[in-house]
Amino acid sequence: MKQTSDKPIYVTQPSLAPLAEFNEYLQRVWDSGIMTHNGPLMQQLEKEVSAYEGVGDTVCVANGTCAMQLAIRALDLEGEIITTPFSFIATANIIKWERCTPVFVDVDADTWNIDPDRVERAITDKTVAILPVHVFSAPCDVRRIAQIADRHGLKVIYDAAHAMCVKAHGKSIMSYGDVACTSFHATKLFNTCEGGACFTEDAALAARLRRMRFFGFDERKEIVDDGMNAKMTEVAAGLGLANLKHLDEVRRTRREKYELYQCLLGGLDYITFQKFDPEEYNYSYMPVLIDPERFGCDTGELERRLQGHNVYGRRYFYPLLSDTAPLAGDPRGDGLTHARRIAERVFCLPLYHTLSRDDVERICGMIVESGRDA
Ligand SMILES: Cc1ncc(COP(=O)(O)O)c(C=O)c1O
């Protein structure tokens, strides 16, 4: 077995700008005395992220979960929302939290994203929206989803938590749907520690989202709408402004390591990679599927074996959302066959900006030997 790591190697580490660059923004916060509440750094971040992504409007919020919560509220949704069972829990529990009903349909076997045919078959007179996820940043079939939504008069909210810097059909993935919601959590490719954003091309909707994130106040400080506190702080925005300058570099180095994993593991008959266009992916995760019969053990056992070497991969995303206690329900006659197979086999290997090529080689060696020993 390859040498055990001295330092724990986690599935991810935050990508952070040099501290001196962040300090310049902190100095501005200290000078202005403005800590939050539509502050100048947050406004600058909204402009810079809109320009970076090439979208009409960016509404920064406290985290990715409340981005989706605000989107559901701002679109006045009440009823069934069709979504994927293969995602992080926030995707579906926020639907339920907003008193709508998540309806789970199967995913595509290769892209692992929601299958548009299944979406269309699950529509009833109670359906109000589709909430697909660009899982691990691979774009959904955005054109077909838009056609289906138009045909049935449905809203589309994308959970784009993983998908900063991704394009589909030549434009930002954030420009598809009524609203695309992302996360700027510390584990994401681009982070503000905690944070997130709603993207939209609809100026009136952006204005409503801004009111709703600030208790329902308008620009004249009159309470005109429903609202909550979903504001992004100036400290978070300053970190975002510092990190944004390094985002292309972060994506580039992650891609190199992703490709090294692909090269070292690609010949193994028990490993499958997600299918995506290499230019339409941000390399924020390193998910593989492991065939337990060919490999000799399942992903739970692989996780334990790697932990024995101080390497902490994760079973993202297992179990299926539809199998969790709060969300178990009617998957609309859909056996979720592909989603179940993927969730049982998926394993995210460590991938982050500062992970060394040597570490990638050692981790791949551990996997190969683990398969041999099984
Ligand atoms: C697919 C997906 N959706 C939503 C979220 C929630 O984002 P946040 O942690 O910023 O609330 C996450 C977070 O990891 C996620 O992976």
The ligand as a Gaussian input file, in Angstrom:
#p B3LYP/6-31G(d) Opt

LIG

0 1
 C      -26.245000      21.220000      -4.776000
 C      -26.244000      22.160000      -3.605000
 N      -27.290000      22.971000      -3.444000
 C      -27.349000      23.858000      -2.426000
 C      -26.341000      23.958000      -1.512000
 C      -26.488000      24.901000      -0.349000
 O      -25.554000      25.951000      -0.369000
 P      -25.150000      26.683000       0.991000
 O      -24.303000      25.759000       1.780000
 O      -24.386000      27.903000       0.531000
 O      -26.411000      27.068000       1.694000
 C      -25.212000      23.139000      -1.629000
 C      -24.127000      23.269000      -0.638000
 O      -23.206000      22.563000      -0.546000
 C      -25.168000      22.212000      -2.702000
 O      -24.128000      21.364000      -2.855000

